[in-house]
Amino acid sequence: MNWQPRLLESLGEVSKLARPFKRDINFLGHRRILFIISGLMIIATCILLPLRGLNFGIEFVGGSSMEFKDTGGLSIETMRETFNDADIASPIIQTSIDARTGAAGFIVRVPITDAQEASQAADRVVAALELNPEQVEVSTINPSWGAAVTQTSLLAFGVAMLLIIIYIAFRFEYKMGISSVISLIHDLVIIVGIYSLSGREVSPNVIAALLTIMGYSLYDSVVVFHRVNDNMGSTANHSFITVSNHSINQVLMRTINTTLAAMIPVVAMLFFGGETLRDFAFAMTIGLVLGPYSSIAIAAPIYALWKQREPKYKKQYEKFGEGMDVFTTAEQLGE
């Protein structure tokens, strides 16, 4: 039977294709630099939030939304001047396109929580622009409803974090679960900082995107941890942190390919979708970039350092140190 050598040779060729680099990239060897980069981004968020805050949508703080349809060649500047002349403060104006007719229009959000007052304000704008009353629709959201949305969103995040820890602890071990949650919190904090810096509106679509991002980020971390778990038997000749670094390199191309494949439709939505899709796509784009980064820069090194303190792996570290480029080919770890 000579099929076994040929099969092993074929598997070796597949493994080489999966890892195009002859030597491992020393991710964990540069963990301090990665920690500093992440720390600076988190500090920047903590500085930005008190200074700029977040631009919450009316779904969270209450207010009214006015949708103007088929407005022709009216510009945002004209709409803004008209609202100012009508004594309507702080309008948030966005362009819109009717999906059915392709007609241009506007969606304007104003901090008016009284339905009658909002309707009267819309009538003043319609009269000033010489539009028909049928061309505007007004919807008002009470602040109490916004508070309920906020509480529900926070509850969803909390439950998701808890379930992540439970699942990974059951599937692997609790240290992996906690490391993954720290990585997720890292991603969410940075996303909040980007929204504070950009001034983009935080809407329920953004919350939905953040929950979706948690799934992508968790997927990246689980892929890395699954490989680390498979390679734990190789710590007899290497330190745990070395094996962890090698595990990251083993799944690196898979992570890159998965991220790029997911980015294509999201970027298409960001550039060619309507405002609602763009809100969702903007948060998703940031999350898809941060997910793989945090898995490598946060989740993996925290877990590796935590495990490295265990007596068994501490002895291996003292014996072998951080020989990060000791793996020069995929076959050296039994791939």
C-alpha positions in Angstrom: 0.0 0.0 0.0 1.8 3.1 -1.2 -1.1 5.6 -0.9 -0.2 6.7 2.5 3.1 8.5 1.6 1.3 10.2 -1.3 -1.5 11.3 1.0 0.9 12.7 3.5 2.8 14.5 0.7 -0.4 16.0 -0.6 -1.4 17.2 2.9 2.0 18.8 3.3 1.6 20.7 0.0 -1.9 21.9 1.2 -0.3 23.1 4.5 2.4 25.0 2.6 -0.2 26.8 0.5 -2.1 27.7 3.7 1.0 29.3 5.2 2.9 31.2 2.6 5.5 32.5 5.1 8.6 30.3 5.8 8.9 31.7 9.3 6.3 32.7 11.8 5.5 36.4 12.2 6.5 37.3 15.7 3.1 38.6 16.8 3.4 37.7 20.5 7.0 38.8 20.6 5.7 42.3 19.9 2.8 42.1 22.3 3.9 45.1 24.3 3.8 47.3 21.2 0.3 46.0 20.4 -0.8 46.6 24.0 0.5 50.2 23.8 -1.3 50.8 20.5 -4.6 49.5 21.9 -4.0 51.4 25.2 -3.5 54.6 23.3 -6.8 54.1 21.4 -8.7 53.4 24.6 -7.2 56.5 26.3 -8.1 58.6 23.3 -11.7 57.3 23.6 -11.8 58.2 27.3 -10.6 61.7 26.4 -13.0 62.2 23.5 -16.2 61.0 25.2 -16.3 63.9 27.8 -15.3 66.4 25.2 -17.4 65.5 22.3 -19.9 62.9 23.6 -21.9 60.7 21.3 -24.5 61.8 18.8 -27.4 59.6 19.8 -30.3 59.3 17.4 -33.8 60.2 18.3 -34.6 56.6 19.0 -32.5 56.9 22.1 -33.1 60.5 23.3 -36.5 61.2 21.8 -37.4 63.6 19.0 -39.1 63.8 15.6 -38.2 62.6 12.2 -39.4 64.4 9.1 -39.2 62.7 5.8 -39.4 65.0 2.8 -40.1 63.2 -0.5 -39.5 64.1 -4.1 -37.8 67.4 -3.3 -36.2 67.8 -6.7 -33.0 69.9 -6.8 -33.2 71.2 -3.2 -29.8 71.2 -1.5 -28.9 70.5 2.1 -27.9 74.1 2.5 -31.3 75.3 1.4 -33.0 72.8 3.8 -30.7 74.0 6.7 -31.5 77.6 6.0 -35.2 77.0 5.9 -35.2 75.1 9.2 -33.1 78.0 10.8 -35.6 80.6 9.4 -38.5 78.5 10.9 -36.8 78.6 14.3 -36.2 74.9 14.5 -33.0 74.2 16.4 -30.3 71.6 15.7 -31.8 69.8 12.7 -29.8 66.7 11.5 -30.3 66.6 7.7 -29.6 63.6 5.6 -30.3 63.0 1.9 -32.4 60.1 0.8 -33.5 58.3 -2.3 -36.9 56.6 -2.8 -36.1 53.0 -3.4 -39.3 52.6 -5.6 -39.2 55.8 -7.7 -35.6 56.9 -7.3 -36.8 60.4 -6.4 -34.4 62.5 -4.2 -35.5 63.6 -0.7 -34.4 64.4 2.8 -34.7 62.9 6.3 -34.5 65.5 9.0 -34.3 64.7 12.7 -35.1 67.4 15.2 -35.2 67.4 19.1 -39.0 68.0 19.3 -40.7 65.4 21.4 -44.3 66.8 21.2 -46.1 65.4 18.1 -48.3 68.5 17.6 -45.3 70.9 17.8 -43.4 68.7 15.4 -46.3 68.7 12.9 -46.6 72.5 13.1 -42.8 72.9 12.5 -43.0 70.6 9.4 -45.9 72.6 8.1 -43.8 75.8 8.3 -40.9 74.2 6.4 -43.3 72.9 3.8 -44.8 76.3 3.3 -41.4 78.0 3.0 -40.2 75.5 0.5 -43.5 75.6 -1.5 -44.0 71.9 -1.2 -47.2 69.9 -0.9 -48.2 68.7 2.6 -48.3 65.2 1.2 -44.6 65.3 0.5 -43.7 65.2 4.2 -44.2 62.5 6.9 -43.6 63.2 10.5 -43.0 60.6 13.3 -42.3 61.4 16.9 -40.5 59.2 19.5 -41.1 59.8 23.2 -37.9 60.0 25.4 -39.2 57.1 27.6 -39.2 54.8 24.6 -35.6 55.8 23.9 -34.7 55.0 27.5 -36.3 51.5 27.0 -34.2 51.0 23.8 -31.0 51.9 25.7 -31.8 49.5 28.5 -32.6 46.7 26.1 -29.4 47.3 24.2 -27.3 47.2 27.3 -29.1 44.1 28.5 -28.4 42.4 25.1 -24.7 43.3 25.4 -24.5 41.9 28.9 -26.3 38.7 28.1 -24.1 38.2 25.0 -20.9 38.6 27.1 -22.1 36.1 29.7 -23.1 33.6 27.1 -19.7 33.9 25.3 -17.8 33.2 28.5 -20.1 30.2 29.3 -19.8 28.7 25.8 -16.1 29.0 25.5 -15.5 27.8 29.0 -17.6 24.8 28.2 -16.0 24.2 24.8 -12.4 25.0 25.8 -11.7 26.7 29.2 -12.8 29.8 31.1 -9.5 31.6 30.5 -10.2 31.6 26.8 -13.7 32.9 27.5 -12.6 35.8 29.6 -9.8 36.7 27.1 -12.4 36.8 24.3 -14.7 39.1 26.3 -11.8 41.5 27.1 -11.0 41.5 23.3 -14.7 42.3 22.6 -14.8 45.1 25.1 -11.6 46.5 23.5 -13.3 46.5 20.1 -16.5 48.2 21.4 -14.6 50.9 23.3 -12.6 51.8 20.2 -15.7 51.8 18.0 -17.4 54.2 20.5 -14.3 56.5 20.3 -14.5 56.5 16.5 -18.2 57.4 16.6 -17.4 60.2 19.1 -14.6 61.5 16.9 -16.6 61.3 13.6 -19.8 62.7 15.1 -21.9 60.0 13.3 -25.3 59.3 14.7 -25.7 56.3 17.0 -28.9 54.6 15.9 -30.5 51.2 16.5 -28.8 50.1 13.2 -25.5 50.8 14.8 -26.4 48.7 17.9 -27.4 45.9 15.5 -24.1 46.2 13.8 -22.2 46.1 17.1 -23.9 42.9 18.1 -23.0 41.4 14.7 -19.5 42.6 15.1 -19.3 40.7 18.4 -20.0 37.5 16.4 -17.2 38.2 13.9 -14.7 39.1 16.6 -15.7 36.0 18.6 -15.3 33.8 15.5 -11.7 35.1 15.0 -10.8 34.4 18.6 -12.3 31.0 18.7 -10.5 30.0 15.5 -7.2 31.0 17.1 -8.0 29.3 20.4 -9.1 26.2 18.7 -5.7 25.9 17.0 -3.9 26.7 20.3 -6.0 23.9 21.9 -5.0 21.5 19.2 -1.3 22.4 19.6 -1.1 22.2 23.3 0.5 18.7 23.0 3.6 20.4 21.4 4.5 22.3 24.6 6.9 19.5 25.6 9.6 21.1 23.4 8.4 24.7 23.2 7.0 27.3 25.6 3.2 27.9 25.6 3.6 31.4 24.3 5.7 30.1 21.4 3.1 27.5 20.5 0.4 30.2 20.8 2.3 32.5 18.3 2.7 29.6 15.9 -1.1 28.9 16.2 -1.9 32.4 15.2 0.3 32.1 12.1 -1.3 28.8 11.2 -4.8 30.4 10.9 -3.6 33.8 9.7 -4.4 33.3 6.0 -7.8 31.9 6.9 -8.5 35.0 9.0 -7.4 37.3 6.2 -9.5 35.5 3.6 -12.6 35.4 5.8 -12.3 39.1 6.6 -11.8 40.2 3.0 -14.8 38.1 1.9 -17.0 39.6 4.6 -15.7 43.1 3.8 -16.8 43.1 0.1 -20.6 43.4 0.6 -20.1 45.7 3.7 -18.0 48.2 1.8 -20.5 48.0 -1.1 -23.2 49.0 1.3 -21.1 51.8 2.8 -20.5 53.4 -0.6 -23.7 52.6 -2.5 -26.4 51.9 0.1 -28.9 54.3 1.6 -28.4 56.1 4.9 -29.8 53.3 6.9 -27.5 50.8 5.3 -24.6 53.1 5.6 -25.0 53.5 9.3 -24.9 49.7 9.6 -22.0 49.3 7.2 -19.9 52.0 8.8 -19.9 50.2 12.2 -19.5 46.8 10.5 -16.4 48.0 8.5 -14.7 49.2 11.7 -15.6 45.9 13.5 -14.4 43.7 10.7 -11.0 45.4 10.9 -10.8 45.4 14.6 -12.0 41.8 15.1 -8.9 40.1 13.6 -6.6 42.7 15.1 -8.0 42.2 18.7 -7.8 38.5 18.4 -4.1 38.7 17.7 -3.2 41.8 19.7 -5.5 41.3 22.8 -7.2 37.9 23.1 -4.3 35.6 22.2 -1.5 37.4 24.2 -3.7 37.8 27.3 -4.6 34.1 27.2 -1.0 33.0 26.4 0.5 35.2 29.3 -2.2 33.9 31.6 -1.5 30.2 30.8 2.2 30.9 30.9 1.9 31.6 34.6 0.7 28.0 35.3 3.4 25.9 36.9 3.5 23.4 34.0 4.0 26.0 31.3 6.1 28.3 33.5 8.8 25.6 33.6 8.7 25.2 29.9 9.1 29.0 29.4 12.1 29.0 31.8 13.6 26.2 29.8 12.9 27.3 26.2 12.1 31.0 26.4 10.4 32.8 23.5 11.8 31.0 20.5 9.2 32.6 18.3 10.7 31.8 14.9 11.7 28.2 15.9 8.9 27.0 13.6 10.2 27.6 10.1 7.7 25.3 8.2 4.2 24.1 8.7 5.2 20.5 9.1 7.2 21.1 12.2 4.1 21.1 14.4 2.5 18.1 12.8 0.2 19.9 10.3 
